[in-house]
Amino acid sequence: MPGTAALVNAVSKDPNGIGYGGSAYAKGIREVPVKADENATAYLPSAENVKSGQYPISRFLFMYVKSKPTGAMKEYIDWMLSDEGQQIVSEVGYFPLR
């Protein structure tokens, strides 16, 4: 699939479909618990399970800058990490840092 939105669209139309994508795209599909190995406990992709490390398939999203941020770039990054910025992260379906 060319992207997560296309994957979710295909899976939602196929009763036997299965796929993996970002949490913000999980609309119209059923999330299933995942195990790290056959002897592990299965966990759903919830904010709590991702934050604790129990959900075995997760990753951080990184932002790279050329040098130590200053000015408008620093203000933007500080805003993203603020309570307001993290609230928006939650509202669009991703898991906040805290």
C-alpha positions as CSV (number, residue, x, y, z in Angstrom):
1,M,0.0,0.0,0.0
2,P,1.3,3.5,-0.7
3,G,0.5,4.7,2.9
4,T,-1.4,4.1,6.1
5,A,-4.6,5.7,5.0
6,A,-4.7,3.3,1.9
7,L,-3.9,0.4,4.2
8,V,-6.7,1.2,6.6
9,N,-9.1,1.7,3.7
10,A,-8.3,-1.7,2.3
11,V,-8.4,-3.5,5.6
12,S,-11.8,-1.9,6.5
13,K,-13.3,-3.3,3.3
14,D,-11.9,-6.9,3.7
15,P,-13.3,-9.0,6.5
16,N,-10.0,-11.0,6.5
17,G,-7.8,-8.0,6.1
18,I,-4.9,-7.3,8.5
19,G,-2.4,-4.5,8.5
20,Y,-0.2,-2.3,10.7
21,G,-0.2,1.5,10.7
22,G,-0.1,4.6,12.9
23,S,-2.7,4.9,15.6
24,A,-4.2,8.2,14.3
25,Y,-5.5,6.2,11.2
26,A,-7.3,3.5,13.2
27,K,-10.8,4.5,12.1
28,G,-13.4,1.9,11.0
29,I,-11.2,-1.0,11.9
30,R,-10.8,-3.3,14.9
31,E,-7.5,-3.1,16.8
32,V,-6.2,-6.4,18.1
33,P,-3.8,-7.2,21.0
34,V,-0.2,-8.0,20.0
35,K,2.3,-10.2,21.8
36,A,6.1,-9.7,21.8
37,D,6.5,-13.5,21.5
38,E,4.5,-16.6,21.9
39,N,4.9,-16.7,25.7
40,A,4.1,-13.0,26.3
41,T,0.9,-11.3,27.2
42,A,-1.0,-9.6,24.4
43,Y,-1.6,-5.9,24.7
44,L,-3.8,-3.5,22.8
45,P,-2.2,-0.3,21.3
46,S,-3.4,2.1,24.0
47,A,-1.6,5.2,25.2
48,E,-0.9,3.5,28.6
49,N,0.5,0.3,27.0
50,V,2.6,2.2,24.5
51,K,4.0,4.5,27.2
52,S,4.8,1.6,29.5
53,G,6.5,-0.3,26.8
54,Q,4.1,-3.3,27.1
55,Y,2.7,-2.8,23.5
56,P,5.6,-4.3,21.5
57,I,5.2,-2.4,18.2
58,S,5.7,1.3,18.7
59,R,8.2,4.0,17.8
60,F,8.8,7.6,18.5
61,L,8.4,10.3,15.8
62,F,11.6,12.4,15.6
63,M,12.2,16.0,14.5
64,Y,15.7,16.8,13.4
65,V,17.1,20.3,13.2
66,K,20.4,21.5,11.8
67,S,21.6,23.2,15.0
68,K,20.4,24.0,18.4
69,P,17.0,25.6,17.8
70,T,16.6,29.3,18.4
71,G,14.0,32.0,17.6
72,A,10.8,30.8,15.8
73,M,12.0,27.2,15.5
74,K,12.6,27.0,19.3
75,E,9.2,28.5,19.9
76,Y,7.6,26.0,17.6
77,I,9.3,23.0,19.2
78,D,8.6,24.3,22.7
79,W,4.9,24.7,21.7
80,M,4.8,21.1,20.3
81,L,6.1,19.9,23.6
82,S,3.7,22.1,25.7
83,D,0.5,20.9,27.2
84,E,-1.4,22.6,24.4
85,G,0.7,20.9,21.7
86,Q,0.5,17.5,23.3
87,Q,-3.3,17.9,23.7
88,I,-3.5,18.3,19.9
89,V,-1.3,15.2,19.5
90,S,-4.0,13.3,21.5
91,E,-6.9,14.9,19.6
92,V,-5.6,13.7,16.2
93,G,-5.2,10.2,17.5
94,Y,-1.5,9.9,18.3
95,F,-0.1,9.2,21.8
96,P,1.4,12.2,23.6
97,L,4.8,12.1,25.3
98,R,3.4,12.5,28.7
